[in-house]
């Protein structure tokens, strides 16, 4: 779940504690060119205040009016459908005949939003099951492969960090990358056994694992919701992690450094138990080419490429990227 939807939950719970009637809407199904994905949420207060979006503004006005008049979700959850016909889609402003279904529920103590937020704050992945008849919700541990499900009686949704990002090295670039990644729905793991870096790591929200990279990566059992980026420039650390990550199902495995350094890294990996196909998965120089120089810009480039890979719009392009030289003392990338 992304940071926008977490803010929806926080606001909805804050309004409830103020004694206001609040309705929470969740997209459970879409057809055609619906503007927001399944799982997107909106919270509407009894006076019409709203946070979040389920249609980019197309149907929110109608939902607000329904909540204010208590025509929907006054006592228990209800299913609301918009855009069944082309005429209705045009009326609601849904593009290309798009259709969306929402479960709209009143936010009460039975919905357990406060406990859900508390678990999310501890970086836990949580499955929430909402009974449409009673309006009561139950919480249980989620799994990385869980997805939203709705059978007409129970809405099962997944909350918390759905993706994992493993970063090797606890330097300055890692700090920016970790902080930005958390805003993009990643549970971040930083691995660095070096004492000189451990003493300076102070991000409370991202704990530092002091184990050896290969051991920790094996223990994490990287799956299709996982990514790993090596950032130390130390082959003794980066290569150990990459050897394990390239054998895993991780959707993205990359390493910082110039094309020359990454070519040398690929040659080193051939000497170990890493196949040619596995080595071909390595993305390095890591990140999209956007002319990045400063650590925050490099972090943006890396996350941009990871996002493109997640959505299936990026192929490995390291061989065609401009040469990058990394100066550890300046912590910047220089393009030539």
C-alpha positions in Angstrom: 0.0 0.0 0.0 1.4 3.4 -0.9 1.9 6.4 1.4 -1.2 8.1 0.0 -3.5 5.3 1.1 -1.8 5.2 4.6 -2.6 8.9 4.9 -6.2 8.1 4.1 -6.4 5.6 6.9 -4.7 8.0 9.4 -7.1 10.8 8.5 -10.1 8.6 8.7 -9.2 7.3 12.1 -8.4 10.9 13.3 -11.9 12.0 12.2 -13.5 9.0 13.9 -11.8 9.9 17.2 -13.2 13.4 16.9 -16.7 11.9 16.9 -17.4 12.4 13.2 -19.1 10.0 10.9 -16.6 8.7 8.4 -17.0 6.5 5.3 -14.0 4.7 3.8 -14.2 3.7 0.2 -12.0 1.0 -1.4 -11.8 0.1 -5.1 -12.5 -3.7 -5.4 -12.9 -4.1 -9.1 -12.3 -2.1 -12.3 -13.1 -2.5 -16.0 -11.8 -0.5 -18.9 -9.7 2.6 -18.3 -10.5 3.2 -14.7 -8.2 6.1 -13.5 -7.2 4.5 -10.1 -6.1 0.9 -9.4 -7.8 -1.7 -7.3 -7.1 -1.1 -3.6 -7.1 2.7 -3.9 -9.0 4.4 -1.1 -10.9 7.5 -0.2 -12.2 8.7 3.2 -15.2 11.1 3.4 -16.3 12.9 6.5 -20.0 13.7 7.3 -19.5 17.4 6.4 -18.1 16.6 2.9 -14.3 16.8 3.7 -12.4 14.2 1.7 -8.9 12.7 1.6 -7.6 10.3 -1.0 -9.1 9.5 -4.4 -10.7 6.5 -6.2 -11.3 8.1 -9.6 -9.1 11.2 -9.8 -12.2 13.4 -9.1 -14.7 11.7 -11.4 -17.1 10.2 -8.9 -16.0 11.8 -5.6 -18.7 14.5 -5.7 -21.4 11.9 -5.9 -19.8 9.8 -3.1 -19.6 12.9 -0.9 -23.3 13.6 -1.4 -24.2 10.0 -0.7 -22.2 10.0 2.5 -23.5 13.4 3.7 -27.1 12.3 3.1 -26.4 8.9 4.7 -27.6 7.2 1.5 -24.6 4.8 1.6 -22.6 3.1 4.4 -24.7 4.7 7.2 -24.7 1.5 9.3 -22.8 -1.2 7.4 -20.6 -1.7 4.3 -22.2 -1.4 0.9 -21.0 -2.1 -2.7 -21.3 0.9 -5.0 -20.8 0.7 -8.8 -20.1 3.5 -11.2 -20.0 3.5 -15.0 -21.9 0.3 -15.9 -22.9 1.8 -19.3 -21.1 4.1 -21.6 -23.7 6.8 -20.8 -23.0 6.4 -17.1 -19.3 6.4 -17.7 -19.7 9.7 -19.6 -21.8 11.1 -16.8 -19.2 10.3 -14.1 -16.3 11.4 -16.3 -14.8 7.9 -16.4 -12.5 7.5 -19.5 -13.2 5.1 -22.3 -16.2 3.5 -20.7 -14.3 2.6 -17.6 -16.2 1.0 -14.7 -15.3 0.7 -11.0 -16.8 -0.9 -8.0 -16.2 0.3 -4.4 -16.8 -1.1 -1.0 -17.9 1.8 1.2 -17.8 1.2 4.9 -18.5 3.3 8.0 -15.4 3.7 10.1 -16.0 2.5 13.6 -14.1 0.8 16.4 -15.1 -2.5 14.8 -13.2 -1.6 11.6 -9.9 -1.7 13.6 -8.2 1.0 11.6 -6.3 2.2 14.7 -4.7 -1.3 15.2 -4.1 -1.6 11.5 -2.1 1.7 11.5 -0.2 0.6 14.6 0.9 -2.6 12.8 1.8 -0.8 9.6 3.9 1.6 11.7 5.9 -1.4 12.8 6.6 -2.3 9.1 4.3 -5.3 9.3 2.3 -6.6 6.3 -1.3 -7.1 7.4 -4.3 -8.8 5.8 -7.6 -7.1 6.8 -10.8 -9.0 6.4 -14.0 -7.0 6.4 -17.4 -8.8 6.8 -19.9 -7.0 4.7 -22.9 -8.1 6.8 -21.6 -7.1 10.3 -19.1 -4.4 9.4 -16.5 -6.0 11.6 -12.9 -6.4 10.6 -10.3 -8.9 11.6 -6.5 -8.6 11.2 -4.0 -11.3 10.5 -0.4 -11.4 9.2 -0.1 -10.8 5.5 2.1 -12.5 2.9 4.1 -10.8 0.1 2.0 -12.6 -2.6 -1.4 -11.6 -1.1 -3.7 -9.4 -3.2 -7.0 -7.7 -2.6 -9.9 -10.1 -2.9 -13.7 -9.6 -2.8 -16.3 -12.3 -3.1 -19.4 -10.2 -2.3 -19.4 -11.2 1.4 -15.8 -10.5 2.6 -13.4 -7.9 1.5 -9.8 -9.1 2.0 -7.3 -6.3 1.6 -3.5 -6.1 2.2 -1.9 -3.2 4.0 1.6 -2.3 4.8 4.8 -2.4 2.8 4.1 -4.7 -0.2 7.6 -4.5 -1.6 11.1 -5.1 -0.2 14.3 -3.3 -1.0 17.6 -4.6 0.2 20.5 -2.1 0.2 24.1 -3.2 0.6 26.1 -0.5 2.4 25.1 2.2 4.8 26.6 5.3 3.1 25.2 8.6 2.2 23.4 7.4 -0.9 21.8 4.6 1.0 20.2 7.1 3.4 18.5 9.0 0.6 17.5 5.8 -1.2 16.1 4.3 1.9 14.0 7.3 2.9 12.6 7.7 -0.6 11.9 4.0 -1.0 9.8 3.9 2.1 7.5 6.6 0.6 7.0 4.2 -2.4 5.7 1.2 -0.5 9.0 -0.5 0.2 10.1 -2.3 3.4 13.8 -1.4 3.4 16.6 -3.6 4.7 20.1 -2.1 5.0 23.1 -4.5 5.3 26.6 -3.4 6.3 28.9 -5.3 8.6 31.5 -2.5 8.6 32.0 -0.8 12.0 32.8 2.6 10.6 29.5 2.8 8.8 27.4 1.2 11.5 28.4 3.9 14.0 27.0 6.6 11.8 23.7 5.0 10.8 20.9 6.7 12.7 17.7 6.2 10.6 15.3 4.8 13.3 12.8 3.8 10.7 15.3 1.6 8.8 17.3 -0.7 11.0 20.8 -1.8 10.1 21.7 -5.5 9.7 25.3 -6.1 10.6 25.5 -9.6 9.2 27.5 -10.6 6.1 25.5 -9.7 2.9 25.4 -13.2 1.4 24.2 -14.8 4.7 21.5 -12.1 5.2 20.3 -12.2 1.6 19.9 -16.0 1.8 17.9 -15.7 5.0 15.6 -13.1 3.4 14.6 -15.5 0.6 14.1 -12.7 -2.0 10.9 -13.2 -4.1 9.2 -11.4 -6.9 8.3 -8.5 -4.7 12.0 -7.9 -3.7 14.8 -5.8 -5.1 18.5 -5.5 -4.2 21.0 -2.7 -4.9 24.7 -3.0 -4.0 26.1 0.4 -3.1 29.5 -0.2 -1.3 32.0 -0.4 -4.2 33.6 -3.1 -2.2 33.6 -6.4 -4.1 34.0 -8.4 -0.8 30.5 -7.1 0.1 28.7 -6.2 -3.1 29.6 -9.4 -5.0 28.6 -11.6 -2.1 25.2 -10.1 -2.0 24.8 -10.1 -5.8 25.8 -13.8 -6.1 22.8 -14.7 -3.9 20.3 -12.1 -5.3 20.9 -13.0 -8.9 19.9 -16.6 -8.1 16.7 -15.5 -6.5 13.4 -14.5 -7.9 14.0 -10.8 -7.1 12.5 -8.5 -9.8 15.4 -6.1 -9.7 19.1 -6.6 -8.9 21.5 -3.7 -9.5 24.9 -2.3 -8.5 26.3 1.2 -8.4 29.5 2.1 -10.3 30.7 2.8 -13.8 30.2 0.6 -16.8 33.8 -0.4 -16.6 33.5 -1.4 -13.0 30.3 -3.3 -13.7 31.8 -5.2 -16.6 34.6 -6.2 -14.3 32.0 -7.3 -11.8 30.3 -9.5 -14.4 33.7 -11.1 -15.2 34.2 -11.9 -11.5 30.8 -13.4 -11.1 31.6 -15.9 -13.9 34.2 -17.3 -11.6 31.6 -18.3 -9.1 28.5 -20.4 -9.2 26.5 -17.8 -11.2 25.2 -18.7 -14.7 25.4 -16.5 -17.7 21.6 -16.0 -17.7 21.8 -14.9 -14.0 24.6 -12.5 -14.6 22.6 -11.0 -17.5 20.0 -9.9 -15.0 22.4 -7.6 -13.3 21.6 -3.9 -13.8 24.7 -1.8 -13.7 25.4 1.1 -13.9 22.2 1.1 -11.9 19.4 3.6 -12.5 17.8 5.4 -15.4 20.1 8.0 -17.1 18.7 11.4 -16.1 22.0 13.2 -15.7 22.1 12.6 -12.0 25.1 13.8 -9.9 24.0 14.3 -6.3 23.1 11.5 -4.0 19.3 12.5 -4.0 19.3 12.6 -7.8 21.0 9.2 -8.0 18.4 7.8 -5.6 15.7 9.1 -7.8 17.3 7.6 -10.9 17.5 4.2 -9.2 13.9 4.2 -7.9 12.7 5.4 -11.3 14.3 2.3 -13.0 12.9 0.0 -10.3 9.4 1.5 -10.8 9.7 1.0 -14.6 10.7 -2.6 -14.1 7.9 -3.2 -11.6 5.4 -2.0 -14.2 7.0 -3.9 -17.1 8.2 -0.9 -19.1 11.9 -1.3 -18.8 14.4 -3.7 -20.3 18.1 -4.1 -19.2 19.8 -1.1 -20.8 23.1 -1.0 -19.0 25.2 -1.6 -22.1 23.7 1.4 -23.8 24.0 3.8 -20.9 26.6 6.6 -20.9 29.7 5.9 -18.8 29.4 6.7 -15.2 32.3 7.3 -12.9 31.8 7.2 -9.2 33.9 9.2 -6.8 33.3 7.8 -3.3 34.8 10.8 -1.6 32.4 13.2 -3.3 29.5 10.7 -3.4 28.3 11.8 -6.8 28.1 10.4 -10.3 29.9 12.1 -13.1 28.6 11.6 -16.7 30.9 11.5 -19.6 
